[in-house]
């Protein structure tokens, strides 16, 4: 091990003993945690044993205001920075749903998924510069990397955007951009595309991002030789090494068992990041994994005896003990005493966590027992009620499901009775349903006063002199107002800067507001989104551009697994109000079809999904979302940039409300529900239908998530008694979604005199050219014929077959 004389760091005995104590506590927490899973107290366990010493070294240089974006091995680091207690660690293992017990996720994530709470109970921001911060972990391998780019990029923005830096808007989030973003990842996950994309982005952007790779030589059972060229990720990344007059990263390698060398390495990397915003990659080699990958299997199945012996000999805690003895800091007796006390502490806090978890279940369990006892007394002849009651009494370590399931089964048995206990059971089930909705289903969206649904709509105002302009001019004027009024807002994406995006929505704005606020990026959709996500976690208001809707698939994992469930998985502890700007609909060609809406709808619950039919409505959505604290996907109509619209007088004030459809044509015979570019097609068909005596009512839903929160569409169907759902997605896609919302949720079935009809695109991607578009997606004639056929069935004399 490296001698203390060879490093630029002053050790104290107290510090070293504290580190050794924490390493041992963390190790015991892992070992006992595994046993808890095997005893049936938890469903699954994954632990950070073998990584204790490098994480202690990293933690020494982690300051208030800094952010972590890591993975599920970082328990020692979280202990060391004071943002995780051993009791909280076990509370998450047991899935304790109290946010006080498990601040990271309130029992919603499996163990070792860490986060800190950035928000107060009312959803407002805490002062993040006064606490050590961890963004919320996700399980998806390398999924933490895009967000890491954004967390570091925020420091660049806070430092380089002087208008923002000197304003009160920055005070809770940054001190001159001095904050460092620390990322952690395993060696196998470093083979993922997200990792390479993030490392490249960090080198291009020159941001204070330090990425630690814990390299234990395996990805579950698969060794490095199958994971990485040259078996060595830092060797592969050598071309990213920063050199004189180039951008890039500093690359360090260090062994996981070398305590002083680790400290020296992290000190160098953090000094570079904090002072110069130079990113670094720290490849921590020779990491061991004493318990294997997780509780799902044994590493003895795939590691050789020689490898297992090596892991025992080079265990980082064992080597640290050897070092402190050799350097004369402690005696063996002192080490033994520290180890004994560490074990006792872990056992005590584990018991406290388990007792608290059991106590949280006790109330419902006891209530259910009482109800079942009364049921037995009220129906003594029912042997099944007696059996169920005894079953509940004998349940070991009961959870809420056990109590509710038994009471529901008892009610089935009593369905032919008329007893007081039945009403009491129903009342209790209703009460616990509400309580469990809060425990398990709250915070999919914001529940603060800034929730998007609480932003009131403001309609466009025009006068006699309002000019008719191209839609792109409406967008450009909207963004101009937005950037003028809020220095927190920035835009990034391919071509958004110098040329003002491919459709000129940002034309001239980079020159006006500076490159730091309107910035071109490379072609890297995942980390464009990550830049926005991480920056939004630090109080900024990103508008990130995915150039065309088809390209969003590159970022779908980060959108779905990270952004969409962020508020949910932290139970309102973190938020990232990113606006994803893109364009689609009525595109031509197999790979530019523009309408994969259904594929996104059910992946992005937790993100507002907005589909404006023109640029004025889009402008209103941008204003609405910037007043809210939620993320949104806004899909502008690609064919709308050159279509003329009136320029509103109150452009900066317009707010398009979410979940509120707009009736854009009144009618009496049939309702057509649609959105986006299809509105124009439907309106053209409506003109033709009017000429043959059919008056259709056209409804633009405007937002798909949320969808018609006031049930306006069913009111139209009550009048027309007929409905068509039309869009350009695949059959059964968004039309099926809209039909379910209206027919099922709004109970519109009761008011239909004709069967509901869906009109969608062909079940293939559109062919190229105008004819390809015409024959692949619904057109005016398709709409006319579908409506006419329904009306012909109603009145074949008035509307004879064509």
N, C-alpha and C positions, 0 to 999 in steps of 0.2 A: 504494500500500500504506500501511497505517496507520503513522504515525510512532511510534518508540519512546517519544517524549515523551508520547504520548496514552494510555498504558496503565499499569496499576498492577502492573508486574512488572519486576524488576531483572535485566537480561541481563548475561551475561559472555561475553567472546570465546570462552573455552574451550567453554562450553555451546553457543553458536551453531555453532562449527566442528564439534562433535560431532554436532549435529543434522543439519547439512549432509552430513557424512560418512555418517551412517546413512541419510538419504534417498537418497543416491546409491548406496549399497550395495544398498538395497532395490530401487531402479529397475533396477540391473544384474541383480539376481537375477531380476526379472520378465522382462527382455528375453532373458536367456540361457535361462531356463526355457522360454520359448515355443519357442526354437530346439531345445531338447532333445526336446520333444514332436514337432516336425516331423522330427527325425532318427530317430524311432522308439524313443527310449529311455524314453518314458512314453506312456501311453494318452491322456491329456487334461491340459490345463493351464488354470488360472484364477488370475489374479494381481491384486495390489493397486496396480498402477502408476496414478499420478494422484492417489492418496489419501495420499501419504507425509507431507506437511506437516501436514494436520489430525490425522493419527494421532500424529505426534510431539508435537503440542500436548496432545492428550488424555493421552498417556502420562506427561507431566510431573507430573500430579496423581493418578496411580494409585498407591496405597500398598499395603504389605503388608496382607493380609486382604481387600482389595477383590476383586471378581469381575467378569469380563467374560463377556457372553453375546452373541456377535457372529456375523458371517458371513464368508464365504470371501474377504474383501478386506483382512483386517486384519494382513497380515504385518509391515508396518512397526511397528505398535503392539506386536506380539509381540516383534519384535527389540528395540524400545526399552525394554520392561520387563524384558528379560533372560530371557524364557521361551521363546525360539526362537533357535537359531543358524542361520546360512546353510546349514551342512552338514545340519542336521536338516530344514530346509526342502526341500532337494533329496532327502534320504532318503525323505521322504514322497512326493515327485513320482515317485520310482522304485519306490515300494511296498516298501521294505525292511522285512522282517517282524520285525526285532529291535527290542524296545522301547527299548533303549539308543540305537539309531540314530534311531528315530522315536518319541519319547516320547508324542506326541499319540495315535497310533492303531496303532503297530506295523504299518504298511502296510495297515491295513484301510480307511482312508478315502482318497479322492482328495486331491490336494494342496490346501493352504490350508485344511484343516479342523483347527483348532487346539484344544488343550486342555493343561492342566497335570495333573500326577499328584497327586491328593488322598490317595492311599492308599499305605501301605507294601506291600512284597511279600507280606506275610501278610494283606493286606486290611484292616488296622487303619488308623485315621485318622492322617494327619500333623497337625502343628500348622499350620492354615491361616492363622493370624494372623501367622505368620513368613514367609509367602511370598506372592507375587503370583499370583492364581488366574484361570484361564480355564475356564469350563464347556465341555464338548465340543461343537464345532460340528456342525450338521446342514445338509444341502443345501436342505431344503425352505424355500421363500421365506416369511419372517416366522416360521418355526418356532422361532426363538430368542427370540421375544418373550414367550410365556407363562412360560417358565423364568426370564426376566429379572425378571418381577414377583416370583417366589418368592425369588430371590436377594436382592432389595432388602427384601422383606417379612421375611426372616429377621433383618435388622438391627433392624427395628421390634420383633420378638419378643424379641430379645436385650436390647434397651434397656428395653422396657416390662414384661416379665415379671420382676419383681424376684426371685422364687423361683429362676428360672433364672439370672438375671444374677449372683447372688451365689454360685452353686454352681460346683464344679469341672467340671461338665458343659459349661460354656461356654468354658473356658479355651483349648481348641484351635480355637475357631471364631469368637470375637468378643471385642472389647474394648469393652464398653458399647454395642454396636450402632453403632459409628462407621464401619462399613464401607459403601462405596458400590458399587452395582452399575452397571456401564457396559454399555450395549447399543449395537450398531451395526446398521444396516440400509440397504439401498439405497432410492432414491426410488421405484422401481417396486413393490418389495415393500411399501412403505408403503400401498399400495392394498388390501392383504389385510385380511380381517376380524380376523385374529389381532393385527395391529398396532393397530387401533382399539380392540379389546377391552382390550389391554394398557395402552394409554395412558389409557383411561378408568379402569381398575382402579388405576393408579398415582395418578391424581388423587384418587380416592375414598379410597385407603388412606393417602396422604401418606407415601410411602416414598422412601428415598434412591436413586432410579433416574434415571440420566442416559442418554437415548437420542439417539444421533447418527445423523443421516440423511445419508449421502453421496449428494448429488444431482448426477448427471452428465447429467441431462436425458433419459435413455433407460432402457428396460427391454429389454435386447438391442436390437432394432431399432425398438421402439415408443416414440415420444416422449411427453413428459409430458402433452401435450394429450389423449392417449387414456388416460392413467393416472389423472389427478387433476383434480377440479373446480378451476377457476381456475388450472390448471397449477402449483399451488403448495401443497405439503402443510402448511406452517406457516400459510398463510392459511386453509386449511380448518380447521385446529385452533385458530384464534384463540379460539374459545369456551371452550377448555380453560385459557386464561390465568388464572393465579391472581390474584385481586384481594383487597382488604382484607376480612377476615371471611368468605372463601370458601376452599374447597379448590380444587385444580387444579394446574397445572404452570406453571413459568416457561418461556417460549418465546424462544429466541434465534435470530437468523439471522446468518450470517457467511460470507464467501467462502473457498473452499478454498485460495486462493493468498495469503491475507493472514496471514502467519505471526504477527506481533505481535497482531493482532486475535483470531486463534484462541486464542492463549495467554490473553489477557485474558478471553475468553468462557468458556473451560474453567475458569479460576480462579474466576470468579463462580459458575458452576453447581456446581462441586464444593464450594465453601465453603458454599453453601446446603444442599446435600445432606448433607454430613458433619455440619454443626452442627444444622440444623433438620429434617432428613429431608424437605426440599422437593424433589420431583422436577422435572426439567427436560427439555426437548426442545431439541436443538441442530440446527438445519437448516443444514447445510454446503452452500452453493450453489456453482455454477460449478466443479464438479469435472470434471476431464478424464479421458479413458480412452485413453491413448496407443496401446494395442494392441487396443482394442475389448473386447468382452465376454469372450471366451475363445478357445482355440485352435480352436474349432469353426467359426469364421467370421471374416470381415473386416468391420470397421465402415465401410470405404470403400464398401460396397455400399448403405448406407442413410444415411450422413451426407453433407451437401452439402460442396462445396469450401470455402464460407465457414465452415461449422462446423468443418471439419478445420483450417483456418488459425487460427481462433479458439482451438481447443484447443492448437495449437502455441504461440501467443502467450501463453496464460494457463496453461500448464503450471505446476503449483505449485512445482516445483523451479526452473524458469527464473525465476519471479517471486521466489523466495527468494534466488536468486543476485543478482538485480538489487538487492534490498533490502539485503543484507549489503554489497554494493559501495557503494551510495548512503550507507549509514550509517557507512561507513568501518571496518567490522570486519575485512575481508580485502581482498586484492588479487586480480586475475584470475589471477595466477601461483599464488597459494595455492589458489584454487578448482580450477585445472587439476591441481595436485598431489594434492589430495584426491580428485578424480575418478579420476585414474590409479590411486591406491592402492586406491580402492574397487573398481575393476574387477579389479585383480590379486587382491584378497582373495576376491572372489566366484568368480573362476575357480579359485582354489586350493581353496576349500571345495567347490565343485561337483565338482571332480576327486576330492577325498577321499571325497565321498559316493558317487560312481559307482564308485570303486575298492572301497570297502567293500561296496557292493551286489553287485558282480561276485564278490568274494571269498566272500560268503555263499552264492553259487550253486555255487562251484567244487567243493566236496566231493561233492555229489550228481552233478554232471556228470561228474567224473572217475571216480567209482565206476561209473556207468552205462557209460562208455567201456570200462572194464576188463572189466565183465561182457560187453559186446558183443564185445570182442576174444576173450574166452574162448569165447563162443558160436560165433564164426566158426571158431575152431580145432577146436571139438568137432563142428561140422557143416559142414565145408568145402564140401559139395555144395549147401548151401542158399543160393542166390543172393539170396533176399529178406533173410536175416540179414545178408549182406554189404552189401546196399544200405542197410538200416536203420543199420548201424554207420557207414557213410560219411556218411549223412544227419546223424547226431548229431555227427560230427567237424566237419562244415562249418557247424554252427549258429553264427550270429553272435549274440553277447549271449544265451547260453542262459539259460533260466529252468527252474525245477524241473519244470514240466509237460513240457518237451521230453525230459528224461531218463526220466521215469516212463512217458510215452507210448511211447517207443521200446522200453523193456524189456518192457512189456506186449504190444506187437505181436510182439516176438521170441518170447515165451512161447507165443503162439498158433501161430507157425510151428513151434515145437518140440513141439507137443502130442502127436505120435505117437512122440516119442523118449523115452528113459529115460537122461538124462544128469545128471551131477553139477551142471552149471551151472544146470539148471532149478531145483533146490532152492535154490541160492544166490540166484538171481533172486527166487524167491518170498520167501525170508527178508528180502532187502533191501527188497522192496516192502512187506512187513508192517512193517518198521522205519520206513520213510519215511512210511507211512500214519499211524502213531502220531505221528511228529514233525510232520507237516503238519496233523493234527487240532489239535495244540497251537498251531501257527502261525495257522491259519485258522478254527478252530471252537471254541476254548476260550472260557470266560467268558461264555457266554450267560446263565448264572446265576452266583451267587457261588461261589467256590472257597475261601472262607475258613472258619475254624472256626465262623463264625456263619451259615453257609449254612442255608437253611430246612430242607433235608432232614436236617440234623444235629440239629435240635431234637427232643428225645425227647417222645413223647406222654405226657400225664397224664390219666387218665380221671376223669370226674366221680365225686364221693363223695356218697352220700346217707345219711340215717338215717331212722328210723321217723317222725320229726317233720318231715322236709323238706316244706315247704309246696308246694302246687300253685299256680302263678302264671301270669299271662299271659306269653307269650314276650317282650313288650316290657319287662317288669320284669326279666327275665334280662339283656337288653341294657343297660338302665339301670344295673343293679348292676355289670355288667362294666365299663362305661365309668367308673363312679365309682371302682372300684378302680384302673383304669389311670391315671386323672388324679391320683389320690392318691399313687401310687407313682413317677411319672416326670414331672418338670416339662418335659421335652423334648417331650412329647406335646401336640399341639393339634389342634383340629377346626375345620374351616371348611366352609361350604356353605349352600345356600339353606334357611332356616328352622331351622338346627340350634341357634341361640342362644336367643333369647327364648322360643320355644315348645317348644324341646327336640326338634326335628325333627318331621316330619309323623306319625311313628309313635311318638314319645315316647321314643326311645332315649336322648336326652340330657336328658330332663325334669329340670328343677331344677338341672342341673349348671353352667350359665353363672353363675347366682347364687352357687353354691358355689365355683367355681374362677376366676371373673372372665371378663370379655368378651374379654380378650386371648387367652385359651386356647380358648374355645368361641365362635366368631364367625360371625354371619350374613354372607352375601355377597349380591350381586346375582345375577341370572340370567345367568351367564357361565361355562359349564362348562369351556371351554378354559383360561381363566386361573385358575379354581379349581384345576384340575389343575396348572397352571403354578406357582401359589403353593406347592403341596405339593412339587412336583418341585424347585424352586429351594431351598426351605427344607431339604429332605432332603439336598441337596448340601452344605449347611452344618451338618450334624450334628443337625438336629432330626428329630422323629418325627411327621410329619403323618398325620392321618386326614382325608382329603378326601372330601366326600360329593357324589356325582352322584345327585340325588334319586330318579330312577327309571332303570332300566337302559336304557330306550329313549333317554334323553337323552345316553347316553355317546357317541353318534355325533358330537356336537358336539366332543368332545375326542379323537376317534379318531386324528387325525394326530399330536397330541402324545403320546398313549399309544404309538402304534406307532413313529413315526419318531424319537422322542426317548427316552422312558422305557424302552421295552422293549429297545432295543439299546444302552443306555448302557454297561453293563459290557462288552458285546461290542466296541463300537467303540473303547473305550479300553483294551481288553485288561486289564481289572481295575484301571484307573487311577482310576475314579470310580464312585460308587454313590449311589443315591437311593432309600432304603427307604420309599417312599410306600405307604400303605394306601389304596386306593380303595374306599370303602364305597358300596354301592348296594343296591337291592332290585328284585326282578323275579319272574317265573314266575306263571302262572295269572292274568295280567291280562286285561282285556277291552277290546276296541275296537281299531280299526286302528292307532292310534298309541300304544297302551299295551299292546302284546302281550307284552312282558316277557321274551322268550326268543330274542333274536338271537344265540345262543351261538356257532354255527359261524362267523358273520361276524366274531366277535371272536377265536375260538380261534387262527385262523391269522394274525391280525394282531398278536397280543400275545405271541408266543413271546419269552421273556425276563421275563415277568411271571407270577407264580403265579396260577392261575385257580381260585378256590375256591368251591364250591357247596354249602354246608351245608344239611341238610334241616330243621334247627330252630335255635333261638337258642342253645341250649347248645353245639352244635357250632360255631356262628358265634363264640361267646365264646371257645372254644378256639382257633379260627383267629386271632383278634385277638391273643391271648396268644402264640401261636406266632410270628406275624410280627413282633411287637415284640421278640422275642428274636433275630430273624434280621436280616440286613443286606440283604434283598431286597425288592422291591416286590410287592404283591399286589392283585388285584381280588377282593373278597369280596361275593358276591351273596346277600343275605338273602332269605328267602322272604316275599313281601309278605303272604301269607295266614297267616303264622305268628305275627304279633304278638299276636293275641288267642287263639291256641290254648294250652291249658294245658300247662305243663311243670313238672317238679319243680325247685326251686331248689337247686343243688348247694351243699354245704358249703364246697368248696374252689374257689370261682369264680375267684379271682385266680390259681390255680395250674394250672387246666385247660389243657392244650395238645392240640389236635387235630393229629395228625401229618399231614404232606403225603404224598400218593401212597399212602395206606393205605386201601383200601376197608373197609367194615364190613358184615358179614353181619347184616342186621336181621331176617331170618326164615330158619330152617332148612327145607330141603325136599329131596326126592329125585327129583322128576320133571322139573323144568325150572328153569333159572336165568334170572332177570330182572335185568338190569344197568340201573341208573337213577341219578338224583340229584335233589336239590332237592325242589321241591313234588311232583314225580311220585312220590316215595317214598310219600306218603300215598295217592295214587291206586292205586299198585301194591299196597300193603298191603291196601286195601279189596278189590281184586280177588282177592287171595290168600285172604282170608276166604271169599269166595263160592266160589272154586275148591275150597277144602278141603271144602266141604259136598257136592261131587260127587266127592270122592275124589282130587283132584289136589293134590299138595303141591309148591308152588314155593319155590325158594330166592331170596330177594330181597337184592341187593347194592347198597348205596349207595356209589358210587365216591368221594364226598366232595370230591375235587379232580380237575379235568380236566387241569390242568398243575401239577404232574406227575401222571401217571396210573398207578396200580397198579404201583409200582416193584418190588414183590416178586412180581408175577404171581400174586396170590391168586385172581383170577377164573377162570383156567384150572383151578385145583384144584377149584373148584365144578363146572365143566363136566365134568371127569373123572368126577365123581360122578353128575351128572344127564344128561349127554350131549345136552343141548338148551339153547338159549339164545335169549333175546329181548333186544334192546337197545331201551329205551324212553325217550323224552324228548319235550318239547313244542316242539322246534325244527322247522325246515322239513325235509321229507324229504331224506335224504342228507346232512343237516347233522351234528349231534353224534352221532346214531345211527351214521352212516357212520364218523365219527372213532373212536367206541368200538369198532365192529366191526373196523376196521383194527388198532387196538391189540391186541385180544384174539385175533382170528382169524389175523392176519398175524404180529404181533410175538410173541405168546405161543404160537403154533402150536396154537391150540385146535381147528383144523379136524380134526386127527387123532382127536379124541375125540367128534365129533358124529355122532349117529345120525339127526338131522333137520336140515334146512337152517336156518341162522341167520335170524332174522327181525328186522326193524326196525319199530318202531312210533313214528311221529312225528306232528306236526301236519299239517293240510292245507297245500298249497303256496300259501297266501295268508295274509295277516294276519288275526287273529281278528276275527270280527264282535262287535258290542257286545252286552251283556246276558249273563245266565247261560246262556241258550240259545246265544248266540254262542260262549261259551267251550266249551260242551258239544259243539257240532257242529264246532268249528274245531280243538280240541286233543284229544289222547287222553283218554278217560274210562274209568271202571271197566268198563263193558260192552265197550268196545273191547279192553281187556286180557283180560277173561274170554274173549271169543270167539277171540282170537288164540291163547291158550294151549290152549283146548279143541280148536280145529281141529287143532293139532299133535298133541295126545294122541289125538284121534279117528283120525288117520292111523296112529298107533302101534297102537292097540287099538280098532278100530271097534265091537267087541261091547260092550266096557265103556263106551265113550264114543260112543254113536250120534249121528248128525247131529241137531242141534237144529232 
